[in-house]
Amino acid sequence: MINKLKSLFGEQDMTVGRPSSCLWKFAIPMLISNIAQMLYSAADTAIVGHYVGDGALSAVGATGSIQNLFLVFLMAVGAGVTVMVSQFFGAKDHEKLGISIGNALTLMIIMSVILTAISVPLTSPMLKLVKTNDDIFDMAHIYLLILFWGTAASGFYNVMSGILRGLGDSVFPLIALLIAVVSNVFLDIWMVASPEALHIGPISGLDWGVAGAAVATVLSQIFSAVACTLRVLSMKNLFTINRATMKLQNTIVKQIVRLGLPTGVQMAVMFLSNIVMQPFIMAMGSSVFAAQVATMRLDGFAVMPCQAFSNSVSTFTGQNIGAGKMDRVKKGSTTTLIMCMSFTVLMVGAILIWGKYVFALFTDTQELIDMGMGFIRIMVPAYIIMSVNMTFNGVMRGAGDSIGTMWISLLINVILKVPITLLLILTSKSDVYPAGNPDMMMWGMVFCMSIGLVITLIYYRVGKWKTKSIIPVLAQEA
């Protein structure tokens, strides 16, 4: 029993054994983790929508892209160090493993302080920049301000869980996240609900509204961040974390930046494109924006199999390239593609059948539920396309080629998506839709993702990603 628990909660060597078994063992906790992540983000939205109203639902949704735009720098560090960890672990280079993790910890501390200092005073100007409607501005402001004060907690969880996954341990981050999700739901209800809506024995709702949802989120994130950090620091059999390994080294930092910055730019571009689009959606009315927010929460469940399997094949690829086993990378990518597409089809089918009941958790307004289900039906082809794109992006990212995926993302989300979607919205204006047809937001995504699929497949087939391993680069610079 003890050996089984060690196997479950310990690091996983993906350079041996059947690729399908390695990927399943790693991906299932990741898939559950992604479900938990969706529940985490959906909890605030659903609870404030239920207890406070559709205006609060819009207010919470209005902050998402702005918050993520600042967090993207911490996500970039996590993305870079995850690739490094997986490749050093595969190469059995324990010294470089410890240095890369120690440097990541130092970078996280520095960047968390800087980002908090910058983001807090910019809260109000950013909300004004995206033309947040007056009726939801104050709620959006207090919600975003509290989340910015909790920047470090969110960043540390993402980086520490990324390190653990790079070592093949996808279970512990899942356990920490599940506990955080449960605590977040209970704290959300307690802090958001009014005393009249919640009164159980000596416990009454605090009636803090959207501010309560933000406080609950930050407290839960602190727990998950501390748990994963302690878990990383306890793995002394694999690496050493001390003052020497935490001292920033130019070679290691340069590689973290090289691997993580393109991923960070890729995510930043996506969030920026959403920010650019937000005023046009706001112009359609708070009800349309609320429907779009609820749709994106449900949309997250449709794409989570892709995210789980993409992260899994990234770690698999990194470890096997580090070990010089390119033949296993090919087998792993094929297996991942089959798994990803199969789960996506099942998930999308379930959403089409039962999605309206999930929408009802966010709002009681039937018009918003019908609009959201219409959005989902338009997006069905995009989900299938995404399963292919994310599989091959995961392989290339694990190999160390984050530059190629960055340029593809820039092309899809900036050069194509923003102007094409805006053109569709503006040309669809009518007496019925004076600010444009809301469906055009989704049709723009489907069109651009289709083009992205063709570009991704061509780039993958060319195969330059196979030469991007960081192991020989660091060996030359040492």
URJOLIN-V422657 format. One record per backbone hydrogen bond with DSSP energy under -1.0 kcal/mol. NH is the residue of the N-H (numbers start at 1). CO is the residue of the C=O. Records with the same first field share a line. If there is no record, write none. Layout:
# URJOLIN-V422657
NH = CO ; CO
This chain:
# URJOLIN-V422657
5 = 1
6 = 2
7 = 3
8 = 4
9 = 5
10 = 6
12 = 167
22 = 18
23 = 19
24 = 20
25 = 21
26 = 22
27 = 23
28 = 24
30 = 26
31 = 27
32 = 28
33 = 29
34 = 30
35 = 31
36 = 32
37 = 33
38 = 34
39 = 35
40 = 36
41 = 37
42 = 38
43 = 39
45 = 41
46 = 42
47 = 43
48 = 44
49 = 45
50 = 46
51 = 47
52 = 48
53 = 48
57 = 53
58 = 54
59 = 55
60 = 56
61 = 57
62 = 58
63 = 60
67 = 63
68 = 64
69 = 65
70 = 66
71 = 67
72 = 68
73 = 70
75 = 71
76 = 72
77 = 73
78 = 74
79 = 75
80 = 76
81 = 77
82 = 78
83 = 79
84 = 80
85 = 81
86 = 82
87 = 83
88 = 84
89 = 85
90 = 86
91 = 87
93 = 88
94 = 92
97 = 93
98 = 94
99 = 95
100 = 96
101 = 97
102 = 98
103 = 99
104 = 100
105 = 101
106 = 102
107 = 103
108 = 104
109 = 105
110 = 106
111 = 107
112 = 108
113 = 109
114 = 110
115 = 111
116 = 112
117 = 113
118 = 114
119 = 115
120 = 116
123 = 120
126 = 122
127 = 123
128 = 124
129 = 125
130 = 126
131 = 128
132 = 127
136 = 133
140 = 136
141 = 137
142 = 138
143 = 139
144 = 140
145 = 141
146 = 142
147 = 143
148 = 144
149 = 145
151 = 148
154 = 150
155 = 151
156 = 152
157 = 153
158 = 154
159 = 155
160 = 156
161 = 157
162 = 158
163 = 159
164 = 160
165 = 161
166 = 162
167 = 163
168 = 165
169 = 164
175 = 171
176 = 172
177 = 173
178 = 174
179 = 175
180 = 176
181 = 177
182 = 178
183 = 179
184 = 180
185 = 181
186 = 182
187 = 183
188 = 184
189 = 185
190 = 186
191 = 187
192 = 188
193 = 189
198 = 194
200 = 203
203 = 200
205 = 198
206 = 190
207 = 193
208 = 191
211 = 208
213 = 209
214 = 210
215 = 211
216 = 212
217 = 213
218 = 214
219 = 215
220 = 216
221 = 217
222 = 218
223 = 219
224 = 220
225 = 221
226 = 222
227 = 223
228 = 224
229 = 225
230 = 226
231 = 227
232 = 228
233 = 229
234 = 230
235 = 232
236 = 234
238 = 235
239 = 235
246 = 242
253 = 249
254 = 250
255 = 251
256 = 252
257 = 253
258 = 254
259 = 255
260 = 256
261 = 257
264 = 260
265 = 261
266 = 262
267 = 263
268 = 264
269 = 265
270 = 266
271 = 267
272 = 268
273 = 269
274 = 270
275 = 271
276 = 272
277 = 273
278 = 274
281 = 277
282 = 278
283 = 279
284 = 281
285 = 282
289 = 285
290 = 286
291 = 287
292 = 288
293 = 289
294 = 290
295 = 291
296 = 292
297 = 293
298 = 294
299 = 295
300 = 296
303 = 299
307 = 303
308 = 304
309 = 305
310 = 306
311 = 307
312 = 308
313 = 309
314 = 310
315 = 311
316 = 312
317 = 313
318 = 314
319 = 315
320 = 316
321 = 317
322 = 318
323 = 319
324 = 321
325 = 320
330 = 326
331 = 327
332 = 328
333 = 329
334 = 330
335 = 331
336 = 332
337 = 333
338 = 334
339 = 335
340 = 336
341 = 337
342 = 338
343 = 339
344 = 340
345 = 341
346 = 342
347 = 343
348 = 344
349 = 345
350 = 346
351 = 347
352 = 348
353 = 349
354 = 350
355 = 351
357 = 354
358 = 354
359 = 355
360 = 356
361 = 358
362 = 359
363 = 359
369 = 365
370 = 366
371 = 367
372 = 368
373 = 369
374 = 370
375 = 371
376 = 372
377 = 373
378 = 374
379 = 375
383 = 379
384 = 380
385 = 381
386 = 382
387 = 383
388 = 384
389 = 385
390 = 386
391 = 387
392 = 388
393 = 389
394 = 390
395 = 391
396 = 392
397 = 393
398 = 394
399 = 395
400 = 397
401 = 396
402 = 400
406 = 402
407 = 403
408 = 404
409 = 405
410 = 406
411 = 407
412 = 408
413 = 409
414 = 410
415 = 410
416 = 411
417 = 412
420 = 416
421 = 417
422 = 418
423 = 419
424 = 420
425 = 421
426 = 422
427 = 423
430 = 433
436 = 433
440 = 437
441 = 438
443 = 439
444 = 440
445 = 441
446 = 442
447 = 443
448 = 444
449 = 445
450 = 446
451 = 447
452 = 448
453 = 449
454 = 450
455 = 451
456 = 452
457 = 453
458 = 454
459 = 455
460 = 456
461 = 457
462 = 458
463 = 459
466 = 463
467 = 464
468 = 465
474 = 470
475 = 471
476 = 472
477 = 473
478 = 474
